[in-house]
Structure formats: structure tokens, C-alpha cells
Amino acid sequence: MNSQNPSLRLGVLISGSGSNLQALIDAIENQQLPGVEIALVVSNKADAYGLQRALKHRLPAIYLIAHESIAPEFIAPKPTMSESEIRLTALLRLFQVDLIVLAGWMRILRAAFLQQFHQRVINIHPALLPDDGTGKTYTTSDGTQIPVFRGLHAVQQALDAGVKITGSCVHFVTPEVDAGPVICRQEVAIEEGETEETLHERLKVVEHRLIVEAVKRCKSVE
Ligand code: GRF
């Protein structure tokens, strides 16, 4: 945190529609997140609709090209970060970001990048993770054990597994994908005839509340 600036400055990283970004924008504009501001929005996709959302609200927004043009041996002092992670780090520092919110960001961040922002990177995952984020099973509130769905297509994975309950959570990001401590989560019952699209839309409604709640919690412990 910058001690001269008491607000929590968010860097929101997106790759797509940005509906979770919109939830944060709305919460800030509606005074539901006092002392929180969005310092920067970064997209790794030039045509991400979330960039338009950011610009509409006059937020600094940038498309960060993922192309790696420089051979790793020329990248100092952190050769274990990718070139785009080095550029991302510079941007986040320039905009004095305190908390990085992965809101549909579709690139894995390496350990060397994450080490710089210990406990300051959070992610929204459209499936249920146990409290500490690790392990292969999750016990739902009705006592049923279900597998933990990580990585891509977690919504479809839940449908394919035939589970009755899934959900979403916001968790701290660790080098292992979708395996960090959970900040908040909510279970969602899967309905008859549900498709990946309909279920994901319903999960997103839940996520829009969860992401605001998670940022509030991070603000309260800063
Ligand atoms: C969310 O469902 C989130 O769980 C996943 O990516 C999706 C992003 O949606 N990580 P949006 O771009 O915020 O609408």
C-alpha cells in the first residue's frame, strides 16, 4: 500500500466480457466499496468487451499484447518471468496497484510474478474449492463429496461429472492453478436440462456479489 494514499487501488485483469469488472465498477459507484478504486484495467485480448466497459467509465484501460519478442536471456533481472509479465508488473507498479483482481483473466501467472504480490492477487473461479484451495474433493453444505473442478471449462466439468451442486468462489492466487485459499464462495444447485451457458450465466450472477464481498474483505484486512 502507498501510505500517502489510503484507498485500495485495484488492478483488474480481464480477457472477455468483463461482467465481474462491471460489478466492481457498479459497487464503487454505488458507494458499496468505500475506499476502493479501480486504478487500471488490463486485457490480454484487444477485443475484450470489458475494455469498452472500462473506457465508458473513464477508467485507465490497456490491451497488453502477450507476444514475447525478446529472448528470455535478455530479460533482467527476473528471467523467470515472461516478457508480458515483466510489462504487466511495470504497469501495475506505475498505476500503484495494491490488489490485483483476475476477473476472467485467461493467462496463467508464473510463481516469479506472483511472489512480487504475495496475498495480493485474487481470482474468481466458477466451481467450488475447499477452504485452503487444495485437495481433490469438496464437501457441500449437505455433506456430499464432489470432485474439485479446476482449470478451463470448470462449469462443463461439473455438468459432465453429474454433480447436483456447484458454485463459484473467489480465492487468493498461488502458483498452482485454482488452488489458493478461498476468500468467499457460494454454492449453486444445478437445475434440470442445464447447459454450460445457462449454468455459467447463473454462476456469474453469484460471482458479481462474491467479487465485491472479496474486495471488501481484502480492504478490511489491509
Ligand atoms: C467468470 O465466470 C469467472 O468465474 C471466470 O471467468 C468468467 C469471467 O466472466 N474466471 P466476465 O468476463 O467477468 O463476464
Residues whose N, C-alpha, C, O or C-beta is under 5 A from the ligand:
A	BS01	GRF	G16 S17 G18 S19 N20 L21 A103 G104 I124 H125 P126
